[in-house]
Amino acid sequence: MATSPSGDSLDNAALQRRITPGMLVAALSVPLLTVAGPAASLHSEDIENDWAHRQQDACRHMPFPNAEYVAAWAGLALGLAAVVVGVVLIKRIRRQYRDRLGDSWPAILTYISVFLFLCLNVLAVPMELIMVYVTHSNAGSLVNLGDC
């Protein structure tokens, strides 16, 4: 007569199956979104500087580039998306593992990395908000063309 497997082996097998490819993709997207958000926001500053230099070289006022709006708002959207994905992922890991979080190394690694990148995002999102404000304030100002 065959004996049923012990409860301990079932718990460990269930813990190993709970790390899904979707969870790993979400865990890897948090660092990527955290880096892409400030990069896009800072790119809006490069677009604004290039716009100002082109106006000075041409000695005439040019329309404000829409790409700067897109870059500033994309940076903010990416930063907020990283926060949302990170919070949802941490809640999911806590709900699935409850008090047995330490039993699986992928869960521990995912949880720690997402938490660290969320802390970085707490600093990045205000900078991205400031870049959106700067973009909209630059749109209304005229560039000093100098002696033309």
Secondary structure, DSSP 8 states (H G I E B T S, - for coil): ------HHHHHHHHHHHT--HHHHHHHHHHHHHHHHHHHHHHHHHHHHHHHHHHHHHHTS-----HHHHHHHHHHHHHHHHHHHHHHHHHHHHHHHHGGGGGG-HHHHHHHHHHHHHHHHHHHHHHHHHHHHHHHHHHHTS-------
